[in-house]
Amino acid sequence: MKFWYKDAYEVLRDELNTNERVNGLEFLEDFVLDNRDSLFEELEFDEVDRFVSEEFDSYQNWLFKEKSQYVNVGTNGKWYSNTSKKKLATQPETNFNLTADETALLELKALGLHAGKVQEFKALSQKLASTNFHELKFKCAFRLAKCAELSKDIPENELIAFWLNASDTAFSANLLSDACECKSKASYHYLRISNHEEAAKSYEDAFNIVEKTEFNNKMQLLKNARIQYQLFGDHESASRIFSKEKNLEYSEASPHKKVALWLYCVTSNYGESPKRVLCNCVGVLLLSTLLAFGLEIAVGSDGAAYSFTSLANSAYYSVVTFTTLGYGDFVPTTHWGQLFASVLAILGLIYSSLFMVAVVRKYSRS
């Protein structure tokens, strides 16, 4: 059990006291972000998504084993309060009947939908609102949104509200693919009124909802969200979404490509973090200084290999070699030393290129 599990659990119980269900991944990400200063001091902001993705399964398994009497771990990463589920299950459906016309309305196919049906679906939606018939509510909300799209008199904001409602009802009915599709429809209408921020959030929500779908569909949702964040000017969110894209690519990659992506992530967060590149450079230089010292490449002028002067010379030699300046005042004379110098110079070229790429990517968005 990790040190933060119990703290997260206490917050989760408070959340479930007010909401019958939470999205586990979103909850965990919010918890980490809210507690970075106290519990996750060493975690960089751009590492949060990867951290949450890596820790989610283990934390969910802990909930299932240790706290199942309070929290029900549902399918697709949804967590419920056992108490609230029982209350929900015991609520009777009283005085509710669908007429033959209403039943026929819910079974209308695409060709039968038209703008004239909007008011009928609105009335039926109000009738279903107080029930727990989630699939019927989704059928009604989806057909209402489709009919509203065919009307020239309904403004975009109202169409957005219809599609978001359809997404919510699909989610309640556990129809995740339908919920994702409706979120995407809402994003389309946000685009029509140039609301790039809400379009981006809606695309991101669609990605978070749907888990069992084709790789290309999930990748497209992330790309759409990133583009909209860029158009809005939220470059930090665009960078975060790009990291999600690469993490998704990593999950589907072949073994040798996973190694390359892992190195790309570790060294520069997929080219998104100049700070991480610099930290890696400092680490390489410290290690290379110790190796140069151990290989006695930069012997001090007094001829003593192990002295402060020698250690300072080793640091100087490492910097000169890493930056490929190569002044030649210190030269490796052994095969191991020459191999060390070659590897260090290659690493210097790689990190220099990565740093430039990361800087250009970060500030070209600004």
C-alpha positions as CSV (number, residue, x, y, z in Angstrom):
1,M,0.0,0.0,0.0
2,K,1.4,3.4,-1.0
3,F,1.6,6.2,1.6
4,W,-1.1,8.3,-0.1
5,Y,-3.8,5.6,-0.5
6,K,-5.7,6.3,2.7
7,D,-5.7,10.0,2.1
8,A,-7.1,9.5,-1.3
9,Y,-9.7,7.1,0.1
10,E,-10.9,9.7,2.6
11,V,-11.4,12.2,-0.1
12,L,-13.1,9.6,-2.3
13,R,-15.6,8.9,0.5
14,D,-16.5,12.6,0.8
15,E,-16.9,12.7,-2.9
16,L,-19.2,9.7,-2.9
17,N,-21.4,11.3,-0.2
18,T,-22.5,13.9,-2.7
19,N,-22.2,11.9,-6.0
20,E,-23.4,8.4,-6.6
21,R,-20.6,7.7,-9.0
22,V,-17.1,9.1,-9.9
23,N,-14.8,8.4,-12.8
24,G,-11.8,6.8,-11.0
25,L,-9.1,8.2,-13.4
26,E,-10.4,11.7,-13.2
27,F,-10.8,11.6,-9.4
28,L,-7.2,10.3,-9.0
29,E,-5.8,13.0,-11.3
30,D,-7.7,15.7,-9.4
31,F,-6.4,14.3,-6.1
32,V,-2.8,14.3,-7.2
33,L,-3.1,17.8,-8.5
34,D,-4.7,19.1,-5.4
35,N,-2.1,17.5,-3.1
36,R,1.1,18.1,-5.1
37,D,2.5,20.5,-2.4
38,S,1.9,18.1,0.5
39,L,2.0,14.5,-0.8
40,F,3.6,14.7,-4.2
41,E,6.3,17.4,-3.9
42,E,8.8,15.7,-6.2
43,L,6.2,15.2,-9.0
44,E,6.5,17.7,-11.9
45,F,3.2,19.0,-13.3
46,D,3.9,17.4,-16.7
47,E,4.4,14.0,-15.0
48,V,1.0,13.9,-13.4
49,D,-0.8,12.2,-16.3
50,R,1.7,9.4,-16.6
51,F,1.9,9.0,-12.8
52,V,-1.9,8.6,-12.5
53,S,-2.0,6.2,-15.5
54,E,0.7,4.0,-13.9
55,E,-0.8,4.0,-10.4
56,F,-4.5,3.7,-11.3
57,D,-4.7,-0.1,-11.5
58,S,-2.9,-0.7,-8.3
59,Y,-4.9,1.8,-6.4
60,Q,-8.2,0.4,-7.8
61,N,-7.1,-3.1,-6.8
62,W,-6.4,-1.9,-3.3
63,L,-9.9,-0.4,-3.1
64,F,-11.4,-3.6,-4.3
65,K,-9.5,-5.7,-1.7
66,E,-9.5,-3.4,1.3
67,K,-12.5,-1.1,1.0
68,S,-15.1,-3.1,-0.9
69,Q,-17.5,-2.8,2.0
70,Y,-17.7,1.0,1.3
71,V,-16.7,1.5,-2.3
72,N,-17.9,-0.6,-5.2
73,V,-15.4,-0.8,-8.0
74,G,-17.5,-0.9,-11.2
75,T,-16.6,-1.6,-14.8
76,N,-14.6,0.8,-16.9
77,G,-13.0,2.6,-14.0
78,K,-16.2,3.9,-12.3
79,W,-16.4,3.8,-8.5
80,Y,-19.7,3.9,-6.6
81,S,-20.7,4.2,-3.0
82,N,-22.3,0.9,-1.9
83,T,-24.7,2.9,0.3
84,S,-25.9,5.1,-2.5
85,K,-26.3,2.2,-4.9
86,K,-28.5,0.4,-2.4
87,K,-30.6,3.5,-2.0
88,L,-30.9,3.9,-5.7
89,A,-31.9,0.3,-6.2
90,T,-34.7,0.5,-3.7
91,Q,-36.4,3.6,-5.3
92,P,-39.6,2.3,-6.8
93,E,-40.9,3.5,-10.1
94,T,-44.4,4.6,-9.3
95,N,-47.2,5.9,-11.5
96,F,-45.2,5.6,-14.6
97,N,-46.6,4.3,-17.9
98,L,-45.7,5.0,-21.5
99,T,-48.5,5.4,-24.0
100,A,-48.5,3.6,-27.3
101,D,-47.6,6.9,-29.1
102,E,-44.7,7.5,-26.7
103,T,-43.4,4.0,-27.2
104,A,-43.6,4.4,-30.9
105,L,-41.8,7.8,-30.6
106,L,-38.8,6.1,-28.8
107,E,-38.6,3.5,-31.6
108,L,-38.4,6.0,-34.5
109,K,-35.6,5.4,-36.9
110,A,-33.5,8.0,-38.6
111,L,-35.8,8.6,-41.5
112,G,-38.7,9.2,-39.2
113,L,-37.0,12.0,-37.3
114,H,-37.7,15.6,-38.3
115,A,-37.8,19.1,-36.7
116,G,-41.5,18.8,-36.0
117,K,-40.9,16.1,-33.4
118,V,-38.8,18.4,-31.1
119,Q,-41.7,19.4,-28.8
120,E,-42.9,15.8,-28.5
121,F,-39.5,14.6,-27.5
122,K,-39.1,17.5,-25.0
123,A,-42.3,16.5,-23.3
124,L,-41.3,12.9,-23.2
125,S,-37.9,13.8,-21.8
126,Q,-39.5,15.7,-19.0
127,K,-41.8,12.7,-18.2
128,L,-38.8,10.4,-18.1
129,A,-36.5,12.8,-16.1
130,S,-37.7,11.6,-12.6
131,T,-37.3,7.9,-13.4
132,N,-34.3,5.5,-13.3
133,F,-35.0,4.2,-16.8
134,H,-31.6,5.3,-18.1
135,E,-31.8,3.6,-21.5
136,L,-35.2,5.0,-22.3
137,K,-33.9,8.5,-21.2
138,F,-31.0,8.1,-23.6
139,K,-33.2,7.0,-26.5
140,C,-35.3,10.1,-25.9
141,A,-32.4,12.5,-25.5
142,F,-30.6,11.2,-28.5
143,R,-33.6,11.5,-30.8
144,L,-34.4,14.9,-29.4
145,A,-30.9,16.1,-30.3
146,K,-31.1,14.6,-33.8
147,C,-34.5,16.3,-34.4
148,A,-33.2,19.6,-33.1
149,E,-30.3,19.5,-35.5
150,L,-32.8,19.3,-38.4
151,S,-34.5,22.5,-37.2
152,K,-33.2,25.9,-38.5
153,D,-34.7,27.8,-35.5
154,I,-32.8,26.2,-32.7
155,P,-29.6,28.0,-31.7
156,E,-26.2,26.3,-31.4
157,N,-26.1,26.7,-27.6
158,E,-29.4,24.8,-27.2
159,L,-28.1,22.1,-29.6
160,I,-25.0,21.7,-27.4
161,A,-27.2,21.3,-24.4
162,F,-29.2,18.6,-26.1
163,W,-26.1,16.6,-27.1
164,L,-24.5,17.0,-23.6
165,N,-27.7,15.7,-22.0
166,A,-27.7,12.8,-24.4
167,S,-24.1,12.0,-23.5
168,D,-25.0,12.2,-19.7
169,T,-28.0,9.8,-20.1
170,A,-25.9,7.4,-22.2
171,F,-23.2,7.4,-19.5
172,S,-25.8,6.7,-16.8
173,A,-27.0,3.8,-18.9
174,N,-23.4,2.6,-19.3
175,L,-23.6,3.1,-23.0
176,L,-20.1,4.5,-23.2
177,S,-19.6,4.5,-27.0
178,D,-22.9,6.4,-27.4
179,A,-21.8,8.8,-24.6
180,C,-18.5,9.4,-26.5
181,E,-20.3,10.0,-29.8
182,C,-22.7,12.5,-28.2
183,K,-19.8,14.4,-26.6
184,S,-18.1,14.6,-30.0
185,K,-21.4,16.0,-31.5
186,A,-21.4,18.7,-28.8
187,S,-17.8,19.5,-29.7
188,Y,-18.8,20.0,-33.3
189,H,-21.4,22.6,-32.3
190,Y,-18.9,24.3,-30.0
191,L,-16.7,24.7,-33.1
192,R,-19.5,26.2,-35.1
193,I,-19.6,29.1,-32.6
194,S,-15.8,29.2,-32.3
195,N,-15.8,28.2,-28.6
196,H,-12.5,26.4,-28.8
197,E,-12.0,26.0,-25.1
198,E,-15.3,24.1,-24.5
199,A,-14.7,22.1,-27.8
200,A,-11.4,20.9,-26.4
201,K,-12.8,20.0,-23.0
202,S,-15.6,18.1,-24.7
203,Y,-13.3,16.1,-26.9
204,E,-11.1,15.3,-23.9
205,D,-14.2,14.2,-21.9
206,A,-15.2,12.0,-24.8
207,F,-11.7,10.4,-24.7
208,N,-12.0,9.9,-20.9
209,I,-15.4,8.3,-21.3
210,V,-14.7,5.7,-23.8
211,E,-12.1,3.0,-23.1
212,K,-13.0,0.0,-25.3
213,T,-12.8,1.4,-28.7
214,E,-10.4,1.4,-31.7
215,F,-7.0,3.0,-31.2
216,N,-7.5,5.3,-34.1
217,N,-10.7,6.7,-32.7
218,K,-9.1,7.4,-29.3
219,M,-6.1,9.0,-31.0
220,Q,-8.3,11.2,-33.1
221,L,-10.2,12.5,-30.1
222,L,-6.9,13.5,-28.4
223,K,-5.7,15.2,-31.5
224,N,-8.9,17.1,-31.8
225,A,-8.7,18.2,-28.2
226,R,-5.0,19.3,-28.6
227,I,-5.8,21.4,-31.7
228,Q,-8.7,23.1,-30.0
229,Y,-6.6,23.9,-26.9
230,Q,-3.9,25.4,-29.3
231,L,-6.5,27.5,-31.1
232,F,-7.8,28.8,-27.7
233,G,-4.2,29.6,-26.6
234,D,-4.1,27.1,-23.7
235,H,-0.6,25.8,-24.5
236,E,-0.1,24.0,-21.2
237,S,-3.2,21.9,-21.8
238,A,-2.2,21.3,-25.4
239,S,1.2,19.9,-24.1
240,R,-0.7,17.7,-21.6
241,I,-2.9,16.3,-24.3
242,F,0.2,15.6,-26.5
243,S,1.7,13.6,-23.7
244,K,-1.5,11.6,-23.5
245,E,-1.3,11.0,-27.2
246,K,2.2,9.6,-26.9
247,N,1.2,7.5,-23.8
248,L,-1.6,6.0,-25.9
249,E,0.8,5.4,-28.8
250,Y,3.2,3.7,-26.2
251,S,0.4,1.4,-25.0
252,E,-0.1,0.1,-28.6
253,A,3.5,0.1,-29.8
254,S,5.7,-2.9,-30.6
255,P,8.4,-3.8,-28.0
256,H,11.3,-2.1,-29.8
257,K,9.2,1.1,-30.4
258,K,8.2,1.1,-26.7
259,V,11.8,1.3,-25.7
260,A,12.3,4.3,-28.0
261,L,9.2,6.0,-26.7
262,W,10.2,5.3,-23.1
263,L,13.6,6.9,-23.7
264,Y,11.9,9.9,-25.4
265,C,9.6,10.3,-22.4
266,V,12.3,10.0,-19.8
267,T,14.7,12.4,-21.5
268,S,12.3,15.1,-22.5
269,N,8.7,14.2,-21.8
270,Y,8.2,13.6,-25.6
271,G,9.9,16.8,-26.5
272,E,7.6,18.9,-24.2
273,S,9.9,19.7,-21.3
274,P,13.2,21.6,-21.8
275,K,13.6,21.5,-18.0
276,R,13.7,17.7,-18.0
277,V,16.3,17.7,-20.8
278,L,18.5,20.0,-18.7
279,C,18.1,17.8,-15.6
280,N,19.1,14.8,-17.7
281,C,22.2,16.8,-18.9
282,V,23.2,17.6,-15.4
283,G,22.9,14.0,-14.4
284,V,25.0,12.8,-17.4
285,L,27.7,15.4,-16.6
286,L,27.9,14.4,-12.9
287,L,28.1,10.7,-13.8
288,S,30.7,11.4,-16.6
289,T,32.8,13.5,-14.2
290,L,33.0,10.5,-11.8
291,L,33.8,8.1,-14.6
292,A,36.5,10.4,-16.0
293,F,37.9,10.7,-12.5
294,G,37.9,6.9,-12.1
295,L,39.5,6.3,-15.5
296,E,42.2,8.9,-14.6
297,I,41.7,10.7,-17.9
298,A,42.3,14.3,-16.5
299,V,45.3,13.9,-14.2
300,G,46.2,17.1,-12.4
301,S,49.3,19.0,-13.1
302,D,51.0,17.7,-10.0
303,G,50.7,14.2,-11.4
304,A,48.4,13.0,-8.6
305,A,45.4,11.2,-10.1
306,Y,43.2,11.4,-7.0
307,S,43.1,15.0,-5.9
308,F,40.7,17.9,-6.0
309,T,42.5,19.3,-9.0
310,S,42.0,16.0,-10.8
311,L,38.3,16.0,-10.0
312,A,37.9,19.6,-11.2
313,N,39.8,18.7,-14.4
314,S,37.5,15.7,-14.9
315,A,34.4,17.9,-14.7
316,Y,36.0,20.3,-17.2
317,Y,36.9,17.4,-19.5
318,S,33.3,16.0,-19.3
319,V,31.8,19.4,-20.2
320,V,34.2,19.9,-23.1
321,T,33.5,16.4,-24.5
322,F,29.8,16.5,-23.9
323,T,29.5,19.8,-25.8
324,T,31.8,18.4,-28.5
325,L,34.2,21.4,-28.2
326,G,37.2,19.0,-27.8
327,Y,40.0,21.4,-27.0
328,G,42.4,18.5,-26.7
329,D,44.2,19.6,-23.5
330,F,43.0,16.3,-21.9
331,V,43.1,13.2,-24.1
332,P,42.0,9.6,-23.2
333,T,44.9,7.2,-23.7
334,T,43.2,3.9,-23.0
335,H,40.5,2.0,-25.0
336,W,38.0,2.4,-22.2
337,G,38.7,6.1,-22.0
338,Q,38.3,6.5,-25.8
339,L,35.0,4.5,-25.7
340,F,33.8,6.7,-22.8
341,A,34.7,9.9,-24.7
342,S,32.8,8.6,-27.8
343,V,29.7,7.8,-25.9
344,L,29.7,11.1,-24.0
345,A,30.1,13.1,-27.3
346,I,27.2,11.2,-28.9
347,L,25.0,11.8,-25.8
348,G,25.9,15.5,-26.0
349,L,24.8,15.7,-29.6
350,I,21.5,13.9,-28.8
351,Y,20.7,16.1,-25.8
352,S,21.6,19.3,-27.6
353,S,19.1,18.4,-30.3
354,L,16.5,17.3,-27.8
355,F,16.9,20.6,-25.9
356,M,16.4,22.7,-29.1
357,V,13.4,20.6,-30.1
358,A,11.8,21.0,-26.7
359,V,12.4,24.8,-26.6
360,V,11.0,25.3,-30.1
361,R,8.0,23.2,-29.3
362,K,7.3,24.9,-26.0
363,Y,7.7,28.5,-27.1
364,S,6.4,28.2,-30.7
365,R,2.9,27.5,-29.1
366,S,3.1,30.7,-27.0
